[in-house]
Amino acid sequence: MDWQKSLGFTDRLRAIQSLTTAFQQTASSAAYTEAQNKARQLESEAYSQAKTKDEYDQTCQKAIDAAESAAGGAKDIDVQHDDEFRDPDVSSDPVGEKIGPYLSCFHHFDGLHSRIYRTKADDGSLRAVKIMTPHMMMAPHDGLREVRLLKEASGDHVIRLIETFKLEGGRIVLVFPFLRYDLERLLRRDAITANQTRSVLRDLFSGLAHCHKLGIIHRDIKPSNILLDSPDGPAYVADFGISWKEGDPGCEPSDSKITDVGTTCYRPPEILFGYTGYGTSLDLWAAGCVVAEATSVGHRALFDSGPVGSDLSLIQSIFQTLGTPNEHTWPGVHVLPDWGKVEFHPFPAQAWGGYNARGVLQCPRSSPSVDSLRGQSEALCGGGPPTSLLLRTLISEHV
């Protein structure tokens, strides 16, 4: 069958991995081989019997949902034997670095313009210590602006800034609660259930609604910037390093914002075509991409920017999925600064019903969590036509 020719080895392997993880929840960890064999058998039957890619995806997802339901709906992450999710025990390390009042800090992660340490506060709580050197940063990165906007954005689903202080050499330190998980890792390890995913996405949109009400655009929404202390949540929007608010002394004018923001496949089409007057729709587009990735079999990104993160590759991927825009589907598209510099084939939009051509799942249409998130989506969908289309479709039908 034609659809089987387009399904690559990696796609089938992702489905098998998702099925294996789900089947393991109904047995002990010692039953991994049995779960994997069962997953391979089911995937093979789905592959040979399904008449379409949609039918193949539906068969696999129904099996995953049934296994999760039988296991009580929660995936047990073995933090004792999984280094990636192990609860950091700073007291077991022989020596640590002194950073301000924190006497024993241990390196955890290096960002583009920061270094993150983990430590324990006097009350025993774990904390993340982020060190930046503002005068070494280049726009759109700004450590001092990050501090200001984090303080202003304080809320239930925004990462809490506990304190800040200065070090020699012009360095500043931001202290946060240390959260063990981020959504990107949970998705990559297939360590989060559908119900947990819906809860995380609801928290994401709650955090964005709060920020947008304050006039703050995050500008880098992606799974790795959604932090949790447990797969059950709550989830928090984090990393405000390139965020923007009109009137802040470190921000660009509203009609000439920097377009080199966001991360690869989460960047919206308006900035890819040089539009500098963008608004909160930038965050909403990225959030829609997160919804698609979080609810798809294998958790593939909705759009593909190619091996080197090319803007042209990303534009083509967006058009191949949503259809090439025109004045009817996106009024005003022709006034974008870089529109028309490259001519694109008029791709038709892919079907969104049930499963789309890239495997985005359709979850139950009505439940308390779905209805709540749908209500938030209607309130948030204030962006241009592409953002509204992506959000309303993904949130109202797939979450």
matplotlib code that plots the C-alpha trace (Angstrom):
import matplotlib.pyplot as plt

x = [0.0, 1.2, 0.9, 3.3, 6.0, 6.0, 6.2, 9.9, 11.7, 12.1, 8.4, 7.6, 10.3, 8.7, 5.4, 6.9, 8.7, 5.4, 3.6, 6.3, 6.3, 2.5, 2.5, 5.2, 2.8, 0.6, 3.5, 6.7, 9.8, 11.3, 8.7, 10.3, 11.1, 7.5, 6.1, 8.4, 7.5, 3.8, 4.4, 6.2, 3.4, 0.7, 2.6, 3.2, -0.5, -1.4, 1.1, -0.1, -3.8, -4.4, -5.5, -4.4, -1.8, -4.7, -6.0, -2.4, -2.0, -5.5, -4.8, -1.5, -3.0, -6.1, -3.7, -1.6, -4.8, -6.1, -2.8, -2.6, -6.1, -5.5, -2.4, -4.4, -3.4, 0.0, 3.5, 5.9, 9.3, 12.0, 14.0, 16.1, 17.6, 17.3, 20.1, 18.2, 15.4, 17.2, 16.5, 19.8, 21.3, 23.7, 24.7, 26.3, 28.8, 32.2, 32.6, 30.7, 31.3, 30.3, 28.0, 26.9, 25.1, 24.9, 27.9, 27.7, 26.6, 27.1, 27.1, 23.9, 23.6, 25.2, 22.9, 23.9, 24.5, 24.3, 25.5, 23.0, 23.9, 21.9, 22.1, 20.1, 18.7, 18.9, 15.4, 16.5, 14.6, 16.4, 17.2, 18.5, 21.2, 21.6, 24.6, 24.7, 27.0, 24.7, 27.4, 28.5, 25.1, 23.9, 20.3, 17.7, 19.3, 19.3, 19.8, 18.7, 15.4, 14.9, 15.0, 12.5, 10.0, 10.2, 9.4, 6.5, 5.2, 5.1, 2.1, 0.8, 2.3, 5.4, 8.6, 9.2, 12.2, 13.2, 15.9, 18.7, 22.1, 25.3, 28.8, 32.1, 32.8, 29.4, 27.7, 24.2, 22.6, 19.0, 17.7, 14.7, 13.1, 15.0, 12.5, 13.5, 11.6, 11.0, 8.4, 10.9, 12.6, 9.4, 8.2, 11.5, 11.4, 7.7, 7.3, 4.1, 0.5, -2.3, -4.0, -0.8, -0.1, -3.5, -2.8, 0.6, -0.8, -3.6, -0.9, 1.1, -1.8, -2.7, 0.9, 0.8, -2.6, -1.2, 1.9, 0.0, -2.5, 0.6, 1.8, 4.7, 5.7, 7.9, 9.4, 10.8, 8.0, 9.1, 8.9, 12.3, 11.1, 8.1, 9.3, 7.7, 8.7, 6.4, 4.8, 1.5, 2.3, 1.9, 3.9, 5.6, 6.7, 10.4, 13.4, 12.4, 15.9, 14.5, 11.1, 9.6, 7.3, 6.5, 8.0, 10.7, 14.0, 15.7, 13.2, 12.9, 10.2, 6.9, 7.0, 10.7, 11.1, 13.9, 12.9, 15.7, 13.7, 12.2, 13.7, 13.8, 10.6, 8.5, 9.0, 5.9, 5.7, 5.3, 8.8, 10.2, 9.0, 10.6, 7.5, 8.8, 5.4, 4.4, 2.6, 1.5, 0.5, 4.2, 3.9, 0.5, 2.0, 4.8, 2.3, 0.3, 3.4, 4.0, 0.4, 0.9, 4.2, 2.9, -0.1, 1.4, 2.6, 6.3, 6.1, 7.5, 7.7, 4.9, 7.2, 10.7, 13.4, 15.9, 19.2, 20.7, 17.6, 17.0, 14.2, 13.4, 13.1, 10.8, 8.6, 8.3, 7.3, 4.7, 3.2, 3.2, 1.3, -1.1, -1.2, 0.5, -1.2, -2.7, -4.7, -7.8, -6.4, -4.1, -5.3, -2.3, 0.3, 1.7, 2.7, 5.2, 8.7, 10.1, 7.0, 7.5, 11.3, 10.9, 8.1, 6.6, 4.6, 0.8, 0.6, -2.9, -3.6, -3.4, -6.6, -6.9, -9.8, -9.0, -5.3, -3.5, -1.0, 1.8, 0.2, -1.3, -3.8, -7.4, -8.2, -11.7, -13.7, -15.4, -14.2, -13.7, -10.0, -10.7, -13.5, -11.4, -8.5, -10.9, -12.2, -8.7, -7.9, -10.9, -9.8, -6.2, -6.6, -6.1, -3.3, -3.3, -5.1, -2.3, -2.0, -5.7, -6.0, -3.3, -4.4, -8.2, -7.6, -5.1, -6.5, -10.2, -9.9, -6.7, -6.4]
y = [0.0, 3.5, 4.8, 2.0, 3.3, 6.7, 5.3, 5.1, 2.7, 5.5, 6.1, 2.5, 2.3, 5.3, 3.6, 0.4, 2.4, 4.1, 0.8, -0.9, 1.9, 1.6, -2.2, -2.0, 0.0, -3.1, -5.3, -5.1, -3.6, -7.1, -7.7, -5.4, -8.1, -9.3, -5.8, -5.2, -8.4, -7.6, -4.1, -5.4, -7.9, -5.3, -2.8, -5.4, -6.3, -2.7, -2.1, -5.2, -4.8, -1.0, 0.4, 4.0, 5.8, 7.2, 3.7, 2.5, 5.4, 4.9, 1.2, 2.0, 4.8, 2.8, 0.1, 2.8, 4.3, 0.9, 0.0, 3.3, 3.0, -0.5, 0.8, 3.5, 6.3, 7.1, 6.2, 5.3, 6.9, 5.0, 7.9, 5.6, 3.9, 6.5, 9.1, 11.5, 11.8, 11.0, 13.4, 15.3, 14.6, 17.4, 16.2, 13.1, 15.1, 15.6, 19.3, 22.2, 25.7, 28.7, 31.1, 34.0, 32.7, 29.2, 27.2, 24.0, 24.4, 21.8, 22.4, 21.2, 22.7, 25.3, 27.6, 29.9, 32.9, 31.3, 28.5, 26.6, 25.1, 23.1, 23.4, 23.1, 26.0, 26.1, 24.6, 21.6, 22.6, 22.2, 25.4, 26.3, 29.0, 30.7, 32.9, 35.4, 38.2, 40.9, 43.0, 40.0, 39.3, 40.3, 41.2, 39.8, 38.3, 40.6, 39.3, 42.5, 42.6, 39.0, 39.8, 42.7, 40.7, 37.7, 39.8, 41.3, 38.0, 36.3, 33.9, 30.3, 28.9, 31.1, 29.9, 31.6, 33.9, 33.5, 36.0, 37.8, 39.1, 40.3, 38.8, 40.3, 40.9, 42.3, 38.9, 38.5, 35.5, 34.4, 31.7, 29.5, 26.3, 23.4, 21.4, 17.9, 17.7, 19.5, 18.6, 17.9, 15.2, 13.6, 13.5, 12.2, 9.4, 8.8, 9.2, 11.2, 10.0, 11.6, 12.9, 14.3, 15.9, 17.7, 19.0, 20.3, 22.0, 23.6, 25.0, 26.3, 28.3, 29.5, 30.8, 32.4, 34.0, 35.6, 36.9, 38.3, 40.0, 41.9, 42.7, 40.3, 38.2, 35.2, 34.7, 31.2, 28.8, 25.2, 21.9, 22.4, 25.7, 24.1, 22.8, 20.5, 18.8, 15.9, 14.6, 15.2, 18.9, 21.7, 23.0, 26.4, 28.6, 29.3, 31.1, 34.7, 35.6, 37.0, 38.1, 41.5, 44.1, 47.5, 50.3, 48.2, 50.0, 46.9, 46.2, 47.2, 49.5, 47.7, 48.2, 47.1, 44.0, 41.6, 38.7, 36.4, 35.0, 31.6, 28.2, 26.5, 24.6, 26.7, 30.0, 31.5, 32.4, 36.2, 36.5, 34.2, 36.8, 39.7, 41.2, 43.2, 44.3, 40.9, 40.4, 37.6, 35.4, 34.5, 32.7, 31.2, 29.7, 28.1, 26.8, 25.2, 23.5, 22.2, 20.8, 19.0, 17.5, 16.5, 14.7, 12.9, 9.3, 9.4, 13.1, 14.4, 18.1, 19.4, 21.3, 20.5, 23.2, 20.7, 19.5, 23.0, 24.9, 26.7, 29.3, 28.2, 24.6, 25.6, 27.8, 24.9, 22.5, 24.9, 25.4, 21.7, 21.0, 24.0, 24.9, 27.8, 31.0, 33.7, 36.9, 34.8, 32.5, 35.2, 38.7, 41.1, 38.4, 40.3, 43.3, 41.2, 42.6, 39.4, 37.9, 37.3, 37.0, 33.3, 31.7, 28.6, 25.8, 26.2, 23.3, 22.2, 22.1, 18.6, 17.1, 17.7, 15.3, 12.5, 12.3, 14.6, 13.6, 14.0, 11.8, 14.4, 12.6, 13.5, 13.0, 12.9, 16.0, 16.6, 16.3, 18.9, 19.4, 19.6, 22.0, 24.2, 24.3, 24.9, 28.0, 29.3, 28.7, 30.8, 33.7, 33.4, 33.1, 36.7, 36.3, 36.4, 33.8, 31.2, 31.3, 31.2, 28.2, 26.2, 26.9, 26.4, 23.2, 21.6, 22.7, 22.4, 19.0, 17.4, 18.2]
z = [0.0, -0.8, 2.8, 4.0, 1.6, 3.2, 6.7, 7.6, 10.0, 12.5, 12.5, 13.2, 15.9, 17.7, 17.7, 19.1, 21.8, 22.8, 22.9, 24.9, 27.5, 27.8, 28.1, 30.8, 33.1, 33.5, 34.6, 36.6, 35.2, 34.8, 32.1, 29.6, 27.1, 27.2, 26.8, 23.9, 22.1, 22.6, 21.2, 18.1, 17.5, 17.8, 15.6, 13.0, 12.9, 12.6, 9.8, 7.8, 8.3, 8.3, 5.0, 5.7, 7.9, 9.9, 10.7, 11.6, 14.1, 15.5, 16.2, 18.0, 20.0, 21.1, 22.4, 24.3, 25.8, 26.9, 28.5, 30.4, 31.6, 32.9, 34.7, 36.4, 34.0, 35.5, 34.3, 37.0, 36.3, 38.1, 39.4, 41.6, 38.5, 35.8, 36.0, 33.8, 36.3, 39.5, 42.4, 42.8, 46.2, 46.7, 50.1, 48.5, 46.5, 48.1, 47.5, 46.0, 44.8, 47.0, 45.2, 47.4, 50.5, 48.9, 50.2, 48.2, 44.6, 41.9, 38.1, 36.4, 33.0, 30.7, 28.6, 25.8, 28.2, 31.6, 33.9, 36.1, 39.5, 41.9, 45.6, 48.9, 50.9, 54.7, 54.8, 52.7, 49.6, 46.3, 44.3, 40.9, 40.8, 37.5, 36.8, 34.0, 32.8, 31.4, 29.7, 27.7, 26.3, 22.8, 21.9, 22.2, 25.3, 28.4, 31.9, 33.7, 31.6, 32.5, 36.2, 35.8, 33.7, 35.9, 39.0, 37.1, 35.7, 39.1, 39.0, 39.5, 36.3, 35.8, 37.4, 40.7, 41.1, 44.7, 44.9, 43.0, 44.0, 42.3, 42.1, 41.2, 37.5, 36.8, 37.1, 38.5, 40.1, 39.8, 42.2, 41.4, 42.8, 41.3, 39.2, 38.1, 34.8, 31.6, 29.1, 26.3, 28.4, 29.4, 25.8, 24.5, 27.1, 26.6, 30.4, 30.5, 30.0, 27.9, 31.1, 32.4, 29.1, 29.0, 32.5, 31.5, 28.4, 30.4, 32.8, 29.8, 28.5, 31.9, 32.3, 28.9, 29.5, 32.7, 30.9, 27.9, 30.2, 31.6, 28.1, 28.3, 25.2, 26.2, 22.7, 23.3, 24.1, 23.6, 25.5, 27.3, 28.7, 30.5, 33.9, 36.4, 39.7, 38.8, 35.6, 37.4, 37.4, 38.0, 35.1, 34.9, 32.0, 32.4, 30.8, 30.2, 28.8, 25.5, 26.7, 25.7, 27.1, 25.7, 27.7, 29.4, 29.1, 27.7, 25.0, 21.4, 20.1, 19.5, 15.7, 15.3, 17.4, 16.8, 14.5, 15.5, 18.4, 19.2, 18.5, 15.1, 14.5, 17.0, 15.1, 13.4, 9.7, 10.3, 11.7, 9.1, 6.6, 8.5, 10.3, 13.3, 14.7, 16.0, 19.2, 21.5, 18.5, 18.4, 21.7, 20.7, 17.5, 19.4, 22.0, 19.2, 18.0, 21.5, 21.6, 18.3, 19.5, 22.9, 21.5, 18.5, 18.4, 18.9, 19.9, 16.6, 16.0, 13.8, 11.5, 10.3, 10.0, 8.4, 9.7, 10.1, 11.2, 7.9, 7.7, 4.2, 5.2, 8.1, 5.8, 3.3, 6.1, 7.4, 4.0, 3.2, 6.4, 6.6, 3.0, 1.2, 2.3, 0.1, 0.6, 1.2, 3.9, 5.4, 4.6, 4.4, 3.8, 0.8, 2.9, 4.9, 4.3, 2.8, 1.2, -2.5, -2.4, -2.9, -4.8, -3.1, -4.6, -3.8, -1.4, -0.2, 3.5, 5.1, 6.6, 10.4, 11.2, 13.6, 12.8, 10.5, 7.9, 10.5, 13.1, 15.4, 17.6, 18.2, 21.9, 23.3, 22.2, 25.6, 29.1, 31.9, 31.1, 27.4, 27.9, 30.2, 27.7, 24.8, 26.6, 27.2, 23.5, 22.4, 24.7, 23.5, 19.8, 19.0, 16.5, 12.7, 10.6, 10.6, 14.4, 15.0, 12.5, 14.2, 17.7, 17.3, 15.4, 17.7, 21.0, 20.2, 18.5, 19.8, 23.5]

ax = plt.figure().add_subplot(projection="3d")
ax.plot(x, y, z, "-o")
ax.set_aspect("equal")
plt.show()
